[in-house]
């Protein structure tokens, strides 16, 4: 394989890898919508500080495995 062919192979692999990452990324973020961020379910923390008010506590009275 020549140097030019090797560069083309590396570039092609890089483009395919980037394409796979880009196509997979929306699948992870698809479940969290702006509506859910505004009105989150009590059992789910969808952002770093639980809500837009940056409340860093849980409203649950008891936290256990169940």
C-alpha positions in Angstrom: 0.0 0.0 0.0 1.4 3.4 -1.0 1.5 6.4 1.3 -1.4 8.1 -0.6 -3.6 4.9 -0.3 -2.7 4.7 3.4 -3.8 8.3 3.9 -7.1 7.7 2.1 -7.7 4.6 4.2 -7.1 6.5 7.4 -9.3 9.5 6.3 -12.1 7.1 5.3 -11.9 5.3 8.6 -12.0 8.6 10.5 -15.0 9.8 8.5 -16.9 6.6 9.1 -16.1 6.7 12.8 -17.3 10.3 13.0 -20.5 9.4 11.1 -21.2 6.6 13.5 -20.7 8.8 16.5 -22.9 11.6 15.1 -25.7 9.1 14.2 -25.6 7.5 17.7 -25.6 10.7 19.7 -29.2 11.8 19.1 -30.4 8.4 20.3 -29.1 9.1 23.8 -30.5 12.6 24.1 -33.8 11.9 22.4 -35.6 11.0 25.7 -34.8 14.3 27.4 -36.9 17.0 25.9 -37.3 20.7 26.9 -40.8 19.9 28.2 -39.4 17.1 30.5 -36.7 19.5 31.7 -39.3 22.1 32.6 -41.6 19.5 34.3 -39.4 16.6 35.4 -40.8 13.5 37.0 -40.0 13.4 40.8 -38.0 10.2 40.5 -35.8 11.4 37.7 -32.9 13.9 37.8 -32.6 15.1 34.2 -29.9 17.8 34.8 -27.0 18.4 37.1 -28.9 20.3 39.8 -32.2 18.5 39.6 -34.1 21.4 38.1 -33.7 24.9 36.6 -33.8 26.4 40.1 -30.6 24.6 41.0 -32.2 22.7 43.9 -29.6 20.2 45.0 -31.7 18.1 47.4 -34.2 15.3 47.0 -37.8 15.9 47.9 -38.1 12.2 48.8 -38.6 11.5 52.5 -36.8 8.1 52.4 -34.1 7.0 50.0 -33.6 3.3 49.7 -33.2 0.5 47.1 -37.0 0.2 46.5 
